[in-house]
């Protein structure tokens, strides 16, 4: 199996992506309350993904390595956590009305963009490996 930069947190990032996709689908179906609770569930999942990526960077640095792309992925994971938290916070007041505020939709779009960048970075092979 090929070792990639995202090996430690790949499963958590994939689960977060699936959760965000489910949130978008529930938004499209008009289920704003379900979308809110999916994002609330996404907060710890994205935090776990970020912590796993951070642990990978710390392990690399402790092994006298420099992992600039790993650090970038960790920063992106942190931004993803913030985006999911802000998206859930924007939806909270509108749960009773079963409405999706525009700020919540923008946060969801930004979260998808961050996941796309993380996925593209995950395709970069680890230094010293052949493709």
VOFI-346752 format. One record per residue (C-alpha): x negated, y negated, z negated. Coordinates in pm, 1 decimal, m for minus. Layout:
// VOFI-346752
[[X; Y; Z]];
...
END
This chain:
// VOFI-346752
[[0.0; 0.0; 0.0]];
[[m129.9; m339.4; 91.0]];
[[m191.8; m572.1; m203.1]];
[[m40.1; m913.0; m142.5]];
[[m47.1; m1229.4; m342.5]];
[[314.1; m1184.7; m447.3]];
[[285.5; m824.2; m564.4]];
[[345.5; m902.4; m933.2]];
[[663.2; m1105.2; m890.2]];
[[797.2; m980.6; m558.5]];
[[1088.4; m785.9; m704.7]];
[[1193.5; m1072.5; m930.0]];
[[1176.1; m1319.5; m640.3]];
[[1381.6; m1083.7; m422.5]];
[[1643.8; m1046.1; m694.4]];
[[1655.3; m1426.1; m733.2]];
[[1700.2; m1456.9; m355.6]];
[[1985.1; m1205.7; m360.1]];
[[2145.9; m1393.2; m647.1]];
[[2121.0; m1723.3; m460.0]];
[[2270.1; m1557.7; m152.4]];
[[2558.1; m1425.1; m363.3]];
[[2605.8; m1777.5; m498.9]];
[[2628.3; m1918.0; m145.8]];
[[2878.8; m1648.6; m46.5]];
[[3094.9; m1716.1; m351.2]];
[[3081.4; m2088.8; m270.1]];
[[3198.3; m2014.2; 83.8]];
[[3484.6; m1805.9; m53.7]];
[[3588.5; m2089.7; m286.0]];
[[3490.8; m1911.7; m606.9]];
[[3314.5; m2199.7; m780.7]];
[[3332.4; m2044.8; m1128.9]];
[[3167.1; m1725.3; m1005.6]];
[[2896.2; m1934.4; m837.8]];
[[2830.3; m2115.7; m1163.8]];
[[2788.9; m1794.7; m1361.0]];
[[2566.4; m1644.9; m1092.1]];
[[2338.0; m1948.2; m1120.4]];
[[2337.7; m1922.2; m1499.2]];
[[2226.6; m1560.2; m1454.6]];
[[1964.6; m1684.6; m1209.4]];
[[1791.2; m1904.2; m1467.0]];
[[1622.9; m1619.6; m1659.8]];
[[1559.5; m1422.2; m1341.0]];
[[1374.4; m1708.3; m1173.5]];
[[1188.7; m1777.8; m1497.9]];
[[1073.6; m1414.8; m1510.1]];
[[956.8; m1436.0; m1148.9]];
[[761.6; m1751.0; m1229.3]];
[[604.3; m1598.4; m1536.7]];
[[498.5; m1288.8; m1343.7]];
[[334.8; m1505.3; m1078.7]];
[[167.1; m1714.5; m1348.4]];
[[32.6; m1398.3; m1514.6]];
[[m114.6; m1290.6; m1181.5]];
[[m291.2; m1626.5; m1144.6]];
[[m426.1; m1608.1; m1501.3]];
[[m556.5; m1256.4; m1437.3]];
[[m728.4; m1375.1; m1120.4]];
[[m887.5; m1673.7; m1294.4]];
[[m1004.3; m1453.6; m1583.9]];
[[m1168.2; m1227.2; m1329.2]];
[[m1373.0; m1525.5; m1205.1]];
[[m1160.8; m1568.1; m895.6]];
[[m994.0; m1870.3; m747.3]];
[[m646.2; m1815.8; m611.9]];
[[m518.6; m2140.3; m459.4]];
[[m223.2; m1976.4; m282.9]];
[[m128.4; m1791.4; m599.9]];
[[m128.0; m2120.5; m785.3]];
[[89.4; m2273.1; m514.7]];
[[333.9; m1982.7; m545.3]];
[[344.0; m2036.6; m920.3]];
[[420.8; m2405.5; m874.6]];
[[693.3; m2316.0; m625.4]];
[[837.7; m2064.0; m872.2]];
[[847.2; m2338.7; m1135.5]];
[[1028.0; m2566.8; m891.6]];
[[1272.2; m2285.4; m820.6]];
[[1353.2; m2253.3; m1191.5]];
[[1410.8; m2629.2; m1215.8]];
[[1628.2; m2624.8; m903.7]];
[[1844.2; m2338.4; m1032.1]];
[[1884.2; m2507.5; m1371.1]];
[[1982.4; m2836.5; m1204.7]];
[[2221.9; m2655.0; m971.3]];
[[2391.9; m2482.7; m1263.7]];
[[2405.2; m2809.6; m1458.7]];
[[2564.4; m2988.6; m1163.3]];
[[2831.1; m2718.7; m1139.6]];
[[2914.0; m2702.0; m1510.9]];
[[3158.0; m2996.2; m1527.8]];
[[3344.9; m2874.0; m1220.0]];
[[3400.8; m2512.7; m1330.8]];
[[3747.7; m2585.2; m1470.8]];
[[3847.1; m2756.9; m1146.7]];
[[3706.5; m2469.9; m936.2]];
[[3517.2; m2721.4; m721.5]];
[[3159.9; m2729.8; m594.1]];
[[2992.1; m3070.0; m634.8]];
[[2772.3; m3188.0; m344.5]];
[[2468.8; m3206.4; m575.4]];
[[2511.1; m2836.9; m652.3]];
[[2518.1; m2753.0; m282.0]];
[[2203.4; m2959.9; m227.5]];
[[2029.0; m2779.2; m515.3]];
[[2124.0; m2443.2; m364.3]];
[[1984.8; m2548.9; m25.0]];
[[1661.3; m2664.3; m189.0]];
[[1634.0; m2332.5; m374.8]];
[[1666.0; m2145.5; m44.5]];
[[1396.6; m2365.9; 109.4]];
[[1162.4; m2290.7; m181.7]];
[[1226.1; m1916.8; m141.4]];
[[1146.0; m1939.1; 230.3]];
[[813.4; m2110.5; 156.4]];
[[735.9; m1846.1; m109.0]];
[[813.7; m1569.6; 139.6]];
[[585.3; m1724.9; 400.6]];
[[305.0; m1754.8; 145.4]];
[[355.0; m1390.2; 49.3]];
[[269.9; m1291.9; 406.1]];
[[m81.4; m1430.6; 371.6]];
[[m316.0; m1138.6; 295.9]];
[[m541.2; m1139.1; m7.5]];
[[m890.7; m1273.9; 68.5]];
[[m1129.6; m1003.9; 179.9]];
[[m861.4; m772.0; 315.3]];
[[m802.6; m685.0; 676.3]];
[[m455.2; m699.9; 822.0]];
END
